[in-house]
Amino acid sequence: MNRSYAQKFLHYCSLSVLGTVGVSCYILADTFFVAQALGTNGLAALNLAIPVYNLIHGAGLWFGMGGATKFAIRKTSNDLRESGRIFTNTLYLVLAASMLFMLVGLCCPTPLAKMLGASGETLEMTVTYLRWLLLFAPAFLLNDLLLCFVRNDGAPSLSAAAMLGSSFSNIVLDYIFMFPLKLGIFGAVFATGLSALIGVLMMTPHLLRGKSNFRCVRTRLLHDIIRDDLRLGFPSLIGQLAAGITMVLFNWLILRLEGTTGVAAYGVVANLSLVITAIYTGLSQGVQPLLSSAYGKRRWTDVTIYYRYAIVTVAILSVALYLLLFWFADPIAAVFNREQQDTLQQIAIDGIRLYFLSNLFVGYNTVLSVYFPSVEHPFPAQLLSLLRGFLLLIPMAIVCSFLFGMTGIWLAYPLTEGVTAIAWFFWHRTYAAKQG
């Protein structure tokens, strides 16, 4: 093992994983405190609203990863004016998406909540969470944008510090707003929104003090940059949309099988999934600047080395994480089961042990979804991300739930990821042979 390669890989990826796990704790902290303060109905309401968070975060990564990937590849030419145009045009996308999300939050949170399955006692809490989540969309989107650009600007430590700082703030604010101040579900979402703003504030000095290789410049909307941003970042959007669609579909199916208790149990599994997925996302986002920089300099051996490091690391992590979740499924479920409901506890335990069989496949798929855009070949990632997120998952979940009930629902996700991973494996071998 080349020590310099390994050191760079570990430096970027460890910091990125710490940061993305911190971001995932936004919702995990909400889940814990909502479960303690509001019980099963609050947990169900939060779970119904989380897909919208996935959509907002997906849009942030779509623009951020797309723009930052193009920035990292072009940075090798030391053209600060071009870097500024890339950043500014990506910021235009963020501003446009922010206005759209805020408009939905102001005008139609109630129809959106009903569309997601909220009703009865969960409706009011779901509407409150959605309204404020959408109004804070500019903070979430700008945070994602800066995280991606700062990481690709050779400052992974600052990026990780911002993510961890905002996550820690979220945990502290969650407690303050929901217990001493007793603000209920509003307190949870308000804490999450403020935490994203804190992350933005932590990274702003990097931009303002002239330390960065990117900055805002006066430029018109450049269609070639917008096109490349959307093309290169699209797999990151699909990854988040897949998570959101999984939650919407599973909530809908579980409501009909096990009611609100089943949805609350799925909330435990889904929120754990956010953390597991964040680990894989962090690793893939961490290796992305190394891949893009090596590709920009046409160092093909470096590209291969970093890719192999990522795949081996994913395999080791996946086995370790699954064993941990399998053996500690009972106490993990109990943490979120304040009312000690036996049905909720058993459904959650079964879900943890079956759903996370997907670990190895998800990690492999996530790394490849970033690898292809990093070397300016986004089409394989786009096509197979669609397979993973939409074309296979939806029919798989419906058929498996019809045949095997809750067991089928838990197994639909690992089956989908497994089939996708096999397709990705053969696609990548074919792609490598053509490049070779």
C-alpha positions as CSV (number, residue, x, y, z in Angstrom):
1,M,0.0,0.0,0.0
2,N,1.4,3.4,-1.0
3,R,1.5,5.4,2.2
4,S,0.8,8.8,0.6
5,Y,-2.3,7.4,-1.2
6,A,-3.6,5.7,1.9
7,Q,-3.0,8.8,4.1
8,K,-4.9,11.1,1.6
9,F,-7.7,8.6,1.3
10,L,-8.1,8.2,5.1
11,H,-7.8,12.0,5.7
12,Y,-10.5,12.9,3.2
13,C,-12.8,10.0,3.9
14,S,-12.6,9.9,7.7
15,L,-13.4,13.6,7.9
16,S,-16.2,13.3,5.4
17,V,-17.8,10.3,7.1
18,L,-17.7,12.1,10.5
19,G,-19.4,15.1,8.8
20,T,-22.1,13.2,7.0
21,V,-22.9,11.1,10.0
22,G,-23.2,14.4,11.9
23,V,-25.7,15.7,9.3
24,S,-27.7,12.5,9.5
25,C,-28.0,13.1,13.2
26,Y,-30.2,16.1,12.4
27,I,-33.1,13.7,11.9
28,L,-31.9,11.0,14.3
29,A,-31.8,13.6,17.1
30,D,-35.3,14.7,16.1
31,T,-36.5,11.1,16.2
32,F,-35.1,10.5,19.7
33,F,-36.5,13.7,21.2
34,V,-39.8,13.4,19.4
35,A,-40.2,9.8,20.6
36,Q,-39.5,10.9,24.2
37,A,-41.7,14.0,24.2
38,L,-44.6,13.1,21.9
39,G,-44.7,9.3,21.8
40,T,-45.9,7.0,18.9
41,N,-48.0,9.7,17.1
42,G,-45.1,12.2,17.1
43,L,-42.7,9.5,15.8
44,A,-45.2,8.6,13.1
45,A,-45.7,12.2,12.1
46,L,-41.9,12.8,11.8
47,N,-41.5,9.6,9.8
48,L,-44.2,10.8,7.3
49,A,-42.4,14.2,6.9
50,I,-38.8,12.9,6.4
51,P,-39.1,12.1,2.7
52,V,-39.4,15.9,2.1
53,Y,-36.1,16.4,4.0
54,N,-34.6,13.7,1.6
55,L,-35.9,15.8,-1.4
56,I,-34.4,19.0,-0.1
57,H,-31.1,17.4,0.8
58,G,-31.1,15.6,-2.5
59,A,-31.5,18.9,-4.4
60,G,-28.6,20.4,-2.3
61,L,-26.4,17.4,-3.2
62,W,-27.5,17.5,-6.8
63,F,-26.3,21.1,-7.2
64,G,-23.4,20.9,-4.7
65,M,-21.9,17.6,-5.9
66,G,-22.4,18.6,-9.6
67,G,-20.9,22.0,-9.3
68,A,-18.1,20.9,-6.9
69,T,-17.1,18.0,-9.2
70,K,-16.8,20.3,-12.2
71,F,-14.9,22.8,-10.0
72,A,-12.4,20.1,-8.8
73,I,-11.7,18.9,-12.4
74,R,-11.2,22.5,-13.7
75,K,-9.3,23.7,-10.6
76,T,-6.1,22.1,-12.0
77,S,-5.9,24.9,-14.6
78,N,-5.8,27.6,-11.8
79,D,-8.4,29.7,-13.6
80,L,-10.0,31.5,-10.6
81,R,-12.5,33.3,-13.0
82,E,-13.8,30.0,-14.3
83,S,-14.1,28.6,-10.8
84,G,-16.1,31.7,-9.8
85,R,-18.4,31.2,-12.7
86,I,-19.0,27.6,-11.7
87,F,-19.7,28.5,-8.1
88,T,-22.0,31.5,-8.9
89,N,-24.0,29.5,-11.5
90,T,-24.5,26.7,-9.0
91,L,-25.6,29.3,-6.5
92,Y,-28.3,30.5,-9.0
93,L,-29.7,26.9,-9.0
94,V,-29.7,26.9,-5.2
95,L,-31.6,30.2,-5.1
96,A,-34.2,29.1,-7.6
97,A,-34.8,25.8,-5.7
98,S,-35.0,27.6,-2.4
99,M,-37.8,29.9,-3.7
100,L,-39.8,26.9,-5.0
101,F,-39.5,24.9,-1.7
102,M,-40.5,28.0,0.4
103,L,-43.5,28.6,-1.9
104,V,-44.7,25.0,-1.2
105,G,-44.1,25.5,2.5
106,L,-46.2,28.7,2.6
107,C,-49.0,27.6,0.3
108,C,-49.7,23.9,0.6
109,P,-48.2,22.0,3.6
110,T,-51.6,20.4,4.5
111,P,-52.3,18.8,1.1
112,L,-48.6,17.6,1.0
113,A,-49.0,16.1,4.5
114,K,-52.2,14.3,3.4
115,M,-50.5,13.0,0.2
116,L,-47.7,11.5,2.4
117,G,-50.3,9.6,4.4
118,A,-50.9,11.9,7.5
119,S,-54.3,11.8,9.0
120,G,-56.1,12.0,12.3
121,E,-53.8,12.8,15.3
122,T,-50.7,12.8,13.1
123,L,-51.9,15.4,10.6
124,E,-51.4,18.6,12.6
125,M,-47.9,17.6,13.7
126,T,-46.9,16.6,10.2
127,V,-48.2,19.9,8.7
128,T,-46.2,21.9,11.3
129,Y,-43.0,20.0,10.6
130,L,-43.3,20.2,6.8
131,R,-44.2,23.9,6.8
132,W,-41.1,24.9,8.7
133,L,-38.8,22.4,7.1
134,L,-39.7,23.9,3.7
135,L,-39.2,27.4,4.9
136,F,-35.7,26.5,6.1
137,A,-34.9,25.0,2.7
138,P,-32.5,27.9,1.7
139,A,-30.3,27.1,4.8
140,F,-30.2,23.3,4.0
141,L,-29.4,23.9,0.3
142,L,-26.7,26.5,0.9
143,N,-25.2,24.3,3.6
144,D,-25.0,21.4,1.2
145,L,-23.5,23.7,-1.5
146,L,-20.8,25.1,0.7
147,L,-19.9,21.7,2.2
148,C,-19.3,20.2,-1.3
149,F,-17.2,23.2,-2.6
150,V,-15.2,23.6,0.6
151,R,-14.3,19.9,0.6
152,N,-13.2,20.1,-3.0
153,D,-11.2,23.2,-2.3
154,G,-8.7,21.2,-0.1
155,A,-10.4,22.0,3.2
156,P,-12.0,18.7,4.3
157,S,-11.3,19.5,7.9
158,L,-13.5,22.7,7.8
159,S,-16.2,20.8,5.9
160,A,-16.3,18.1,8.6
161,A,-16.1,20.7,11.4
162,A,-19.1,22.5,10.0
163,M,-21.2,19.4,9.7
164,L,-20.3,18.2,13.2
165,G,-20.8,21.7,14.7
166,S,-24.3,22.0,13.1
167,S,-25.2,18.4,14.3
168,F,-24.1,19.1,17.9
169,S,-26.1,22.4,17.8
170,N,-29.1,20.4,16.6
171,I,-28.9,18.0,19.5
172,V,-28.6,20.8,22.1
173,L,-31.3,22.9,20.5
174,D,-33.6,19.9,20.2
175,Y,-33.4,19.3,23.9
176,I,-33.9,23.0,24.8
177,F,-36.9,23.6,22.5
178,M,-38.7,20.3,23.2
179,F,-38.3,20.0,27.0
180,P,-37.6,23.2,28.9
181,L,-39.5,25.3,26.3
182,K,-42.0,22.6,25.4
183,L,-42.4,23.7,21.8
184,G,-43.4,20.2,20.6
185,I,-42.8,19.2,17.0
186,F,-42.1,22.8,16.0
187,G,-39.2,22.8,18.4
188,A,-37.7,19.8,16.6
189,V,-37.9,21.3,13.1
190,F,-36.8,24.7,14.3
191,A,-33.7,23.2,15.9
192,T,-32.9,21.4,12.7
193,G,-33.2,24.6,10.6
194,L,-31.1,26.7,12.9
195,S,-28.4,24.0,12.9
196,A,-28.1,24.2,9.1
197,L,-27.7,28.0,9.4
198,I,-24.9,27.4,12.0
199,G,-23.1,25.2,9.5
200,V,-23.3,27.9,6.8
201,L,-21.9,30.5,9.2
202,M,-19.0,28.2,10.1
203,M,-17.9,27.9,6.5
204,T,-18.6,31.5,5.4
205,P,-15.1,32.9,6.6
206,H,-13.4,30.5,4.1
207,L,-15.2,32.3,1.3
208,L,-14.9,35.8,2.6
209,R,-11.3,35.9,3.7
210,G,-9.9,35.0,0.3
211,K,-8.8,31.6,1.3
212,S,-10.9,29.8,-1.3
213,N,-10.3,29.1,-5.0
214,F,-14.0,29.9,-5.6
215,R,-16.1,33.0,-4.9
216,C,-19.1,34.8,-6.2
217,V,-18.4,36.7,-9.4
218,R,-20.6,38.9,-11.7
219,T,-21.8,36.5,-14.4
220,R,-24.8,35.8,-16.4
221,L,-26.5,32.4,-16.4
222,L,-24.2,30.0,-18.3
223,H,-26.1,27.1,-19.8
224,D,-23.1,24.9,-20.2
225,I,-22.2,25.1,-16.5
226,I,-25.8,24.6,-15.5
227,R,-26.1,21.6,-17.8
228,D,-22.9,20.0,-16.4
229,D,-23.9,20.7,-12.8
230,L,-27.2,18.9,-13.3
231,R,-25.7,16.1,-15.3
232,L,-22.8,15.4,-12.9
233,G,-24.9,15.8,-9.7
234,F,-27.9,13.9,-10.8
235,P,-26.9,10.5,-9.3
236,S,-26.7,12.2,-5.9
237,L,-30.2,13.5,-6.3
238,I,-31.5,10.0,-7.2
239,G,-29.8,8.5,-4.2
240,Q,-31.7,10.9,-1.9
241,L,-35.0,10.6,-3.8
242,A,-34.7,6.8,-3.6
243,A,-34.5,7.1,0.2
244,G,-37.5,9.4,0.2
245,I,-39.6,7.2,-2.1
246,T,-38.7,4.2,-0.1
247,M,-40.1,5.9,3.0
248,V,-43.3,7.1,1.3
249,L,-44.0,3.7,-0.3
250,F,-43.1,1.7,2.9
251,N,-45.2,4.1,5.0
252,W,-48.2,3.5,2.7
253,L,-47.8,-0.2,2.7
254,I,-47.2,-0.5,6.4
255,L,-50.1,1.7,7.3
256,R,-52.3,-0.9,5.7
257,L,-50.6,-3.9,7.4
258,E,-49.8,-2.6,10.9
259,G,-51.3,0.9,11.2
260,T,-49.6,3.8,13.1
261,T,-47.6,1.5,15.3
262,G,-46.1,-0.2,12.3
263,V,-45.2,3.2,10.8
264,A,-43.6,4.3,14.1
265,A,-41.5,1.0,14.1
266,Y,-40.5,1.7,10.5
267,G,-39.4,5.2,11.7
268,V,-36.8,3.6,13.9
269,V,-35.5,1.5,11.0
270,A,-35.6,4.4,8.5
271,N,-33.7,6.8,10.8
272,L,-31.0,4.2,11.5
273,S,-30.8,3.8,7.7
274,L,-30.1,7.5,7.4
275,V,-27.0,7.1,9.6
276,I,-25.8,3.9,7.8
277,T,-26.4,5.6,4.4
278,A,-24.6,8.7,5.7
279,I,-21.5,6.6,6.4
280,Y,-21.4,5.3,2.8
281,T,-22.3,8.8,1.4
282,G,-19.5,10.3,3.5
283,L,-17.0,7.8,2.2
284,S,-18.0,8.3,-1.4
285,Q,-18.0,12.1,-1.0
286,G,-14.7,11.9,0.7
287,V,-13.0,10.0,-2.2
288,Q,-14.7,12.2,-4.9
289,P,-12.3,15.1,-4.7
290,L,-9.3,12.7,-5.0
291,L,-10.9,10.9,-8.0
292,S,-11.8,14.2,-9.7
293,S,-8.4,15.8,-9.1
294,A,-6.6,12.7,-10.4
295,Y,-8.9,12.6,-13.4
296,G,-8.4,16.3,-14.1
297,K,-4.6,15.6,-14.2
298,R,-5.1,12.5,-16.2
299,R,-3.5,10.3,-13.6
300,W,-5.4,7.0,-14.3
301,T,-3.4,4.9,-11.9
302,D,-4.4,7.2,-9.1
303,V,-8.0,7.0,-10.1
304,T,-7.8,3.2,-9.9
305,I,-6.1,3.1,-6.5
306,Y,-8.6,5.5,-4.8
307,Y,-11.5,3.5,-6.3
308,R,-10.2,0.2,-5.0
309,Y,-9.5,1.7,-1.5
310,A,-13.2,2.9,-1.4
311,I,-14.6,-0.5,-2.4
312,V,-12.5,-2.5,0.1
313,T,-13.3,0.0,2.9
314,V,-17.0,-0.3,2.1
315,A,-16.9,-4.1,2.3
316,I,-15.2,-4.1,5.7
317,L,-17.6,-1.4,7.1
318,S,-20.7,-3.2,5.8
319,V,-19.9,-6.5,7.6
320,A,-19.1,-4.8,10.8
321,L,-22.2,-2.5,10.8
322,Y,-24.5,-5.4,10.1
323,L,-23.2,-7.5,12.9
324,L,-23.5,-4.6,15.3
325,L,-27.1,-3.9,14.3
326,F,-28.0,-7.6,14.4
327,W,-26.8,-8.2,17.9
328,F,-28.0,-4.9,19.4
329,A,-31.4,-4.7,17.6
330,D,-33.4,-5.1,20.8
331,P,-31.7,-2.3,22.9
332,I,-31.6,0.0,19.8
333,A,-35.3,-0.4,19.2
334,A,-36.0,0.2,22.9
335,V,-34.3,3.6,22.9
336,F,-37.1,4.9,20.6
337,N,-39.9,3.0,22.2
338,R,-40.7,5.2,25.2
339,E,-44.2,3.7,25.7
340,Q,-42.7,0.2,25.7
341,Q,-45.2,-1.2,23.2
342,D,-44.4,-4.9,22.6
343,T,-45.8,-4.8,19.0
344,L,-43.7,-1.8,18.1
345,Q,-40.6,-3.4,19.7
346,Q,-40.9,-6.7,17.8
347,I,-41.6,-5.1,14.4
348,A,-38.6,-2.8,14.8
349,I,-36.3,-5.7,15.8
350,D,-37.4,-7.8,12.8
351,G,-37.0,-4.8,10.6
352,I,-33.4,-4.0,11.8
353,R,-32.2,-7.5,11.3
354,L,-33.8,-8.0,7.8
355,Y,-33.6,-4.5,6.3
356,F,-29.9,-4.0,6.9
357,L,-29.0,-7.1,5.0
358,S,-28.8,-4.4,2.3
359,N,-25.6,-2.9,3.8
360,L,-23.0,-4.4,1.5
361,F,-25.0,-3.7,-1.6
362,V,-25.9,-0.1,-0.6
363,G,-22.2,0.8,0.1
364,Y,-21.0,-0.6,-3.3
365,N,-23.8,1.2,-5.1
366,T,-23.2,4.5,-3.4
367,V,-19.5,4.5,-4.2
368,L,-20.1,3.7,-7.9
369,S,-22.8,6.4,-8.0
370,V,-20.1,9.0,-7.2
371,Y,-17.2,7.3,-9.1
372,F,-18.7,7.6,-12.6
373,P,-19.6,11.4,-12.3
374,S,-16.2,12.0,-10.7
375,V,-14.5,11.0,-14.0
376,E,-17.1,12.8,-16.1
377,H,-19.1,9.7,-17.1
378,P,-22.4,10.2,-15.3
379,F,-24.6,8.2,-17.6
380,P,-24.0,4.8,-16.1
381,A,-24.6,6.2,-12.6
382,Q,-27.8,8.0,-13.8
383,L,-29.2,4.9,-15.4
384,L,-28.5,2.4,-12.7
385,S,-29.5,4.9,-10.0
386,L,-32.9,5.0,-11.6
387,L,-33.0,1.3,-11.6
388,R,-32.1,1.3,-7.9
389,G,-34.4,4.1,-6.8
390,F,-37.5,3.6,-9.0
391,L,-37.7,0.9,-11.6
392,L,-36.9,-2.1,-9.2
393,L,-37.8,-0.8,-5.8
394,I,-41.5,0.0,-6.3
395,P,-42.6,-3.3,-7.9
396,M,-40.3,-5.2,-5.5
397,A,-41.9,-3.7,-2.4
398,I,-45.5,-4.1,-3.6
399,V,-45.0,-7.7,-4.7
400,C,-43.0,-8.7,-1.6
401,S,-45.5,-7.1,0.8
402,F,-48.4,-8.9,-0.9
403,L,-46.7,-12.3,-0.7
404,F,-45.0,-12.1,2.7
405,G,-46.5,-9.2,4.6
406,M,-44.1,-7.2,6.8
407,T,-41.3,-9.7,6.2
408,G,-41.6,-9.0,2.5
409,I,-41.5,-5.2,3.1
410,W,-38.2,-5.5,5.1
411,L,-36.7,-7.7,2.4
412,A,-37.7,-5.6,-0.6
413,Y,-34.9,-3.1,0.0
414,P,-32.0,-5.5,0.3
415,L,-33.3,-7.5,-2.8
416,T,-33.5,-4.3,-4.8
417,E,-30.0,-3.1,-3.8
418,G,-28.6,-6.6,-4.4
419,V,-30.0,-6.9,-8.0
420,T,-28.7,-3.3,-8.7
421,A,-25.2,-4.1,-7.3
422,I,-24.9,-7.1,-9.6
423,A,-26.0,-4.9,-12.6
424,W,-23.5,-2.2,-11.5
425,F,-20.7,-4.8,-11.2
426,F,-21.1,-6.1,-14.7
427,W,-21.6,-2.6,-16.1
428,H,-18.4,-1.4,-14.5
429,R,-16.4,-4.3,-15.8
430,T,-17.7,-3.6,-19.3
431,Y,-16.9,0.1,-18.9
432,A,-13.4,-0.6,-17.6
433,A,-12.7,-3.0,-20.5
434,K,-13.7,-0.3,-23.0
435,Q,-11.5,2.3,-21.3
436,G,-8.6,-0.1,-21.0
